[in-house]
Structures are given as C-alpha cells and as structure tokens.
C-alpha cells in the first residue's frame, strides 16, 4: 500500500507542472510578456529535472540500502521525455511554424539546438521501450545497455540548457554540477566493478 501511495505521489508531482502550465495558458492567461519563451523554459526545465531525478535513483538506493525509489525510475524517465517532447513542439510550432527545413538549419548552425535534438533523440528509444513488455522482448542485459542512452541524454540536455542561457547562473551551475556528480558516481562504480573483477580473475 505504501508503494502504491508513493507511486501516486510521484505521478502527481510529474503531472502538476503540466497542469499548472495548462491552467496558466487557458484560464488565468498569465504566461508573462513572452508566453512562448515561458512554455519553452518551463517544459525544458521540467524535462531536465525529471531526467536528473531518474538518474539519481541508483545512488540514492546505494545510500539507503534499497527503497521503493526503483519503482518510479521508469515513470520519471517517461515524464522527462513527455516534457522534452512538449519543449520541442513549442519550438517547432511557434519558432519554426512547423518548418522541418528550418529545424535542420537551426541544428546545423546553433549548438544549443543541436544538443537539444541529440538529447531528445536519445530519450526517444528509452520512452518507447520503457514497458515491462519491452524488457522481456529485449532481455535484461540488452535493455540495460540500451538505456545507457540516458547518460547521453542528460549530458546533451545539460549542454542545451547552459548554451541556451548563454551566461553562467546559479541555476546553470547547479544543473551542471548535478550532471557531473551523477555521471561521476557511475564512473566510480564502473571502475570499482572492473577492479573487483580483475582481482577475482585467475592468474
């Protein structure tokens, strides 16, 4: 029962920013002087936050010795993609008026657009294979290997955010340090596993 309530709470936390944005768009109409920029910033920021949260599950489980956090990791990843897709669609609809040739031009000329597209495309197969059915089809090892694309996605998303802002702020520094810490943790873990495997190997 506690796990169910926890999952519902996390789902509510994922949905809430979208609900607030929709309310601000259609009811209160208070998206600020530049509504498009507000939509893009809010959806992009939520996507990065949720992606970071999903990657933080593993180190948090190491610290707590196991917890229900693992039950919501895929949910966080899927919602990170949903916000990333909404972020892209606001750009495609309002900045490029659904001109895909314009998007390609931006990708070629603007590094923050390029990094954003890399992040979105890296997240796409993760979202599509997030179900238990796909885990069974691919097998645990292949599924885990595929989902290492999350590392590429978070690096690309972090660069997209920093390059879009153009200047270092408390927010950009905070996200950058979080990305470095999460990837650094995984690097240390990988090196430890490799060291243990080498020490056990017959000589």
C-alpha positions as CSV (number, residue, x, y, z in Angstrom):
1,X,0.0,0.0,0.0
2,X,2.8,2.4,0.8
3,X,4.5,1.7,-2.5
4,X,1.2,2.4,-4.3
5,X,0.8,5.7,-2.5
6,X,4.4,6.6,-3.2
7,X,3.9,5.9,-7.0
8,X,0.7,8.0,-7.0
9,X,2.5,10.9,-5.2
10,X,5.4,10.8,-7.7
11,X,2.9,10.7,-10.6
12,X,1.1,13.7,-9.2
13,X,4.4,15.6,-8.9
14,X,5.2,14.8,-12.5
15,X,1.7,15.9,-13.8
16,X,1.5,19.0,-11.6
17,X,3.8,21.3,-13.7
18,X,1.9,20.4,-16.9
19,X,-1.4,21.1,-15.2
20,X,-0.2,24.4,-13.9
21,X,1.0,25.4,-17.3
22,X,-2.3,24.5,-18.9
23,X,-4.1,26.5,-16.3
24,X,-1.9,29.5,-16.9
25,X,-2.4,29.1,-20.7
26,X,-6.2,28.7,-20.9
27,X,-7.6,30.0,-17.6
28,X,-5.5,32.7,-15.9
29,X,-3.6,33.6,-19.1
30,X,-0.6,34.8,-17.2
31,X,2.4,33.3,-19.0
32,X,4.2,36.6,-18.9
33,X,5.3,39.0,-21.6
34,X,6.7,36.2,-23.8
35,X,4.3,33.2,-23.4
36,X,6.3,31.1,-25.9
37,X,9.5,31.6,-24.0
38,X,7.8,30.7,-20.8
39,X,6.4,27.5,-22.2
40,X,9.8,26.5,-23.6
41,X,11.6,27.3,-20.4
42,X,9.1,25.5,-18.2
43,X,8.9,22.4,-20.3
44,X,12.6,22.2,-20.9
45,X,13.5,22.7,-17.2
46,X,11.0,20.1,-16.0
47,X,12.4,17.6,-18.5
48,X,15.9,18.1,-17.3
49,X,14.9,17.9,-13.7
50,X,13.0,14.7,-14.1
51,X,15.8,13.1,-16.1
52,X,18.2,14.0,-13.3
53,X,15.8,12.6,-10.8
54,X,15.6,9.3,-12.6
55,X,19.4,9.1,-12.8
56,X,19.6,9.9,-9.1
57,X,17.7,6.8,-8.1
58,X,20.7,4.5,-8.3
59,X,23.0,6.5,-6.0
60,X,20.1,7.2,-3.6
61,X,19.4,3.4,-3.4
62,X,23.1,2.8,-2.6
63,X,22.9,5.3,0.2
64,X,19.6,4.0,1.6
65,X,20.3,0.3,1.1
66,X,17.3,-0.2,-1.2
67,X,14.0,1.6,-1.3
68,X,10.7,2.0,-3.3
69,X,12.5,4.6,-5.4
70,X,13.3,1.9,-8.0
71,X,9.5,1.6,-8.6
72,X,9.3,5.1,-10.1
73,X,12.5,5.3,-12.1
74,X,10.9,4.4,-15.4
75,X,8.0,6.8,-14.7
76,X,10.4,9.7,-14.1
77,X,12.1,8.9,-17.4
78,X,8.9,8.7,-19.4
79,X,7.7,12.0,-18.0
80,X,11.1,13.6,-18.7
81,X,10.6,12.6,-22.4
82,X,7.0,13.9,-22.3
83,X,8.2,17.3,-21.2
84,X,11.1,17.2,-23.7
85,X,8.7,16.4,-26.5
86,X,6.4,19.3,-25.4
87,X,9.5,21.5,-25.3
88,X,10.4,20.6,-28.9
89,X,6.8,21.0,-30.1
90,X,6.6,24.6,-28.8
91,X,9.8,25.3,-30.6
92,X,8.6,23.6,-33.8
93,X,5.2,25.2,-33.7
94,X,6.0,28.8,-32.6
95,X,9.6,29.4,-33.6
96,X,9.7,27.4,-36.8
97,X,6.0,27.3,-37.8
98,X,6.3,23.5,-38.4
99,X,9.1,24.0,-40.9
100,X,11.4,21.0,-40.6
101,X,13.8,22.5,-43.0
102,X,14.1,25.4,-40.6
103,X,14.8,22.9,-37.8
104,X,17.6,21.3,-39.8
105,X,19.0,24.7,-40.5
106,X,19.0,25.5,-36.8
107,X,20.6,22.2,-35.9
108,X,23.4,22.9,-38.3
109,X,24.0,26.5,-37.1
110,X,23.1,26.7,-33.4
111,X,24.8,24.4,-31.0
112,X,22.2,24.6,-28.3
113,X,19.6,23.4,-30.8
114,X,21.9,20.6,-31.9
115,X,22.4,19.4,-28.3
116,X,18.7,19.6,-27.6
117,X,17.9,17.4,-30.6
118,X,20.6,14.9,-29.5
119,X,19.0,14.8,-26.1
120,X,15.5,14.3,-27.4
121,X,16.5,11.6,-29.9
122,X,18.5,9.8,-27.2
123,X,15.4,9.8,-25.0
124,X,13.0,8.6,-27.7
125,X,14.0,4.9,-27.7
126,X,14.1,5.0,-23.9
127,X,10.5,6.1,-23.7
128,X,9.4,3.6,-26.4
129,X,11.0,0.7,-24.5
130,X,10.0,1.7,-21.0
131,X,7.4,-1.0,-20.5
132,X,7.8,-4.4,-18.9
133,X,6.9,-6.0,-22.3
134,X,10.0,-4.4,-23.9
135,X,12.2,-5.5,-21.1
136,X,11.1,-9.1,-21.8
137,X,11.5,-8.8,-25.5
138,X,15.0,-7.3,-25.3
139,X,16.2,-9.2,-22.3
140,X,17.5,-7.6,-19.2
141,X,21.1,-7.1,-20.4
142,X,20.2,-5.6,-23.8
143,X,17.5,-3.4,-22.2
144,X,20.0,-2.0,-19.6
145,X,22.6,-1.4,-22.4
146,X,20.1,0.5,-24.5
147,X,19.0,2.6,-21.5
148,X,22.6,3.8,-21.1
149,X,21.4,6.3,-23.7
150,X,20.1,8.2,-20.6
151,X,23.7,9.3,-20.0
152,X,24.0,10.8,-23.4
153,X,20.5,12.4,-23.0
154,X,21.4,14.1,-19.7
155,X,24.7,15.4,-21.0
156,X,23.1,16.8,-24.1
157,X,20.2,18.2,-22.1
158,X,22.6,19.9,-19.7
159,X,24.6,21.4,-22.5
160,X,21.4,22.6,-24.2
161,X,20.3,24.3,-21.0
162,X,23.7,26.0,-20.4
163,X,24.2,27.1,-24.0
164,X,20.6,28.4,-24.3
165,X,21.1,30.6,-21.2
166,X,24.5,31.8,-22.6
167,X,25.6,33.1,-19.2
168,X,26.5,31.2,-16.0
169,X,23.8,31.5,-13.3
170,X,23.2,29.7,-10.1
171,X,20.7,27.5,-12.0
172,X,23.0,26.5,-14.8
173,X,25.9,25.8,-12.4
174,X,23.6,23.8,-10.2
175,X,22.4,21.6,-13.1
176,X,25.9,21.2,-14.4
177,X,27.3,20.1,-11.1
178,X,24.4,17.6,-10.7
179,X,25.1,16.1,-14.1
180,X,28.8,15.8,-13.3
181,X,28.1,14.2,-9.9
182,X,25.6,11.7,-11.2
183,X,27.9,10.6,-14.1
184,X,30.9,10.7,-11.8
185,X,29.2,8.3,-9.4
186,X,28.6,5.9,-12.2
187,X,32.2,6.1,-13.4
188,X,33.5,5.3,-9.9
189,X,31.0,2.4,-9.7
190,X,32.2,1.0,-13.0
191,X,35.8,1.3,-12.1
192,X,35.1,-0.5,-8.8
193,X,33.4,-3.3,-10.5
194,X,36.2,-3.6,-13.0
195,X,38.8,-3.7,-10.2
196,X,36.8,-6.4,-8.3
197,X,36.5,-8.5,-11.5
198,X,40.2,-8.3,-12.2
199,X,41.1,-9.2,-8.6
200,X,38.9,-12.3,-8.8
201,X,40.3,-13.4,-12.2
202,X,42.7,-16.4,-12.0
203,X,46.3,-15.6,-12.6
